[in-house]
Amino acid sequence: MKGQAEAPSQSEGDVNSTPLRAAWQREHLDDASRALLARDSAAFLHQSVSTPCLAPIVKAQGLYIEDMAGRRYMDFHGNNVHHLGHGHPEVIAAIKRQLDELSFAPRRFAPLRAVELAEVLGERFRALTGQQGRVLFTTGGSDAVEVALKLARAATGRFKTLSFWDAFHGAGFGASSVGGESLFRSGRLGPMLPGSEHVAPFGCYRCAYGHPVDAAGQPRLEQCRLACAAMVRYVLEREGDVAAVIAEPARAVPFIPPAGYWQAVREACHAHGTLLIFDEIPTGLGKTGRFFAAEHDATAPDIVVLGKALGGGVLPIAACIARDDLNVAAEFALGHYTHEKNPVTAAAALATLQVIERDGLVDHAARIGAHALGRLHDMKQRHRLIGDVRGRGLLLGIELVEDRGAKTAARAAAERVLYRALSAGLSFKTTMGNVLTLTPPLNLSLAQMDAALDILDEALAEEARN
Ligand SMILES: Cc1ncc(COP(=O)(O)O)c(C=O)c1O
């Protein structure tokens, strides 16, 4: 399994133990930080991309996080929970009010806030799909994915799923099974769910079917004829009994779907009685410059899963939203989670949605993202290390390659750039080992975006000089 565990992954990051990380820690951490990291390392089970940690954190406010040694970082990662920045005052205030009013709802009792939140999300779903949505809440995104998978089974009487290699959908066994990263599917974990079929995802710069992009990095659709979508149809037809296709509408790497991809997959799903589930846990609530990333592709899913930023970056809450006519499991349980109608997490979510709407943050994200993408294209002209830039809204990626022709992944250089940027006060994640992935809050200013891109530009220039 050694080779499997070492495969580059979407979740893999930036803080796995490496000599570079150790050197960075030696230079930047003080004794108190080292002592807390040692306790953290001794107290937690170790696992990839989690423990051991990079540095202790003492503060997170707005765009910034602060470590124990007093260093501040612009947080361009934030696990995609911080659409409003960290600790948004209106989210915090709503939580405090709700704690005083009603702090928990045992099952069988309906709290107003959870009902209001379900109504708001049901309406959002209707705006996306034309059909009213019904909702179940869970504590985490992985659990909401489990609910979606169970609902798809209940609604279709089938158990198979089709999803993407390289995808991440959460840590539970169902979510790991539809996920496509070896990190979470290691043979040592034993067999995954039966019927979890996978297909190569879209990703034009690295097309799994070998079709080249043009000089501007755009797919040549007249040549490839969306071979990636055709393969989804082919598998659905051959299997004949797939309950659901589950995928992120824009892949978190990021990879943006080629025009027409989701419409073709949607048609294939219709043709074969398969439901389409969009996992919008990182992309939903405006990250890509539309409320749902699916809006870019004018594709109506049957089920949508939201999470992460839904709790305002403060509390954990996720949602599975489904078409009203998929309300087919009343006589058994899809997952009645202990906190499924928690009024406090619901209040955090309602406040988050209100701020996003009132402050026009979805359009703001689209504007700042377009500006950033323009600057990244300009950087690509100047830095040979950049093989491709892509993104939508504030989901942005810069793919580093050793050689633009061969597209050899520049993983070591990506790691060096990451630590240089960290030293200069910018935190982001690398994906697949060589894609610098920028996912800042929706409410960052143009000046903050420019400051972050200046750091990145300089880190890339320094890489070229050395
Ligand atoms: C696409 C996607 N789906 C599901 C999840 C799982 O969410 P959670 O960590 O809240 O269980 C994640 C988390 O990173 C994600 O990115």
PDBQT file of the ligand as one rigid body, heavy atoms in Angstrom, charges set to zero:
ROOT
HETATM    1  C1  LIG A 501     -16.223  18.377  -1.243  1.00  0.00    +0.000 C 
HETATM    2  C2  LIG A 501     -16.303  18.012   0.203  1.00  0.00    +0.000 A 
HETATM    3  N1  LIG A 501     -17.250  17.163   0.609  1.00  0.00    +0.000 NA
HETATM    4  C3  LIG A 501     -17.361  16.777   1.907  1.00  0.00    +0.000 A 
HETATM    5  C4  LIG A 501     -16.478  17.244   2.863  1.00  0.00    +0.000 A 
HETATM    6  C5  LIG A 501     -16.600  16.774   4.287  1.00  0.00    +0.000 C 
HETATM    7  O1  LIG A 501     -17.039  17.772   5.145  1.00  0.00    +0.000 OA
HETATM    8  P1  LIG A 501     -16.753  17.629   6.720  1.00  0.00    +0.000 P 
HETATM    9  O2  LIG A 501     -15.288  17.755   6.920  1.00  0.00    +0.000 OA
HETATM   10  O3  LIG A 501     -17.539  18.754   7.334  1.00  0.00    +0.000 OA
HETATM   11  O4  LIG A 501     -17.277  16.293   7.133  1.00  0.00    +0.000 OA
HETATM   12  C6  LIG A 501     -15.469  18.135   2.479  1.00  0.00    +0.000 A 
HETATM   13  C7  LIG A 501     -14.494  18.628   3.482  1.00  0.00    +0.000 C 
HETATM   14  O5  LIG A 501     -13.410  19.058   3.185  1.00  0.00    +0.000 OA
HETATM   15  C8  LIG A 501     -15.374  18.529   1.121  1.00  0.00    +0.000 A 
HETATM   16  O6  LIG A 501     -14.420  19.369   0.702  1.00  0.00    +0.000 OA
ENDROOT
TORSDOF 0
